[in-house]
Amino acid sequence: MEASPLTGGWIVTVYDNDKNTYEQVMASLMFATGCSAEEAYMEAWEIDHLGKSVVHYASEKECRHAAEVISRIGIRVTATEE
């Protein structure tokens, strides 16, 4: 059974840096999590303006994989239990 925010699964959090562009972050988020461009933009905006954003809720396995994919662009990302 896949976890959801309501069942207490895992989350992926991405943190701001001065290196990556919105386009890089958005492309990575869309590839890693399957989100839309609109959602990726909102998450990139949160990362830039709030310092971090929870970008994905899922099972431990899925969150660890998404975090590994996102981290390939050199941005700090964590997968943690919610």
N, C-alpha and C positions, 0 to 999 in steps of 0.2 A: 504494500500500500504506500502510495506517495504521500509525503508529508505536505502540510499546508500551514499557512500562518495560524490557522485555527487549531491545529493539532500539535503545535509545539515542535516543529521540525528544525531545520537549519536555515541560516541566512548567509548571504554573501554581501560583504561591505567593501566598498571601494573608497579610497582616500585620495584627496587632492594632491597634486604636485605641480611644479612649474614646467614640466617637460612635455607632457602629452597635450595634443590639441583636442578640441571637442570631437572632430571627425575621427581621430584615432580611438578615443574612448567609446564613442557611439558605435563604430564598426565592431570593436571588440565585444561590447555588451550584446549587440544583436547576434553576433556569431556564437557567443558563449551561452546566451540564455534564450535565444529565439524571440526576443522582444521586438516590437515595432520600432521604426525610426522615431516616431513621436515619443514613445516611452523612453527610448535611449537618450533622446535630447533632454527630456525632463530630468532623468537621472544624472546626466552629465552636468546640467545646470546646478543641481543640488550639490554634486561633488565640488564644483567650482565655487559656489557661493556659500555653502554650509560646511565645507571641509571634508564631507563624506556623505555617502548615500548607501542605504540598503538596496541592492539592485536585484536580488533574487531570493525567493523562498522555495525550498524543496527538501528532498532527502539529503542525508549526509553525503552520500556518494555523488549525487548530482551537483551539490554545492561545492564540494571539493574539486570536482572536474571543472566547473565553471570558473572558480577562482584561479585554478592553474592556467586555464586558457586566457583569462583576462590579464593575469600577471605577465604574460609574454610580451606585453608592450612596455614593461618597465614600471608599471604603476603598482602601488601598494594595495593589496587586497587580502581580506581574511574570510575564511569560512568557519563559522562558529555555530554552536548549538544555540537556538533561540531561547 
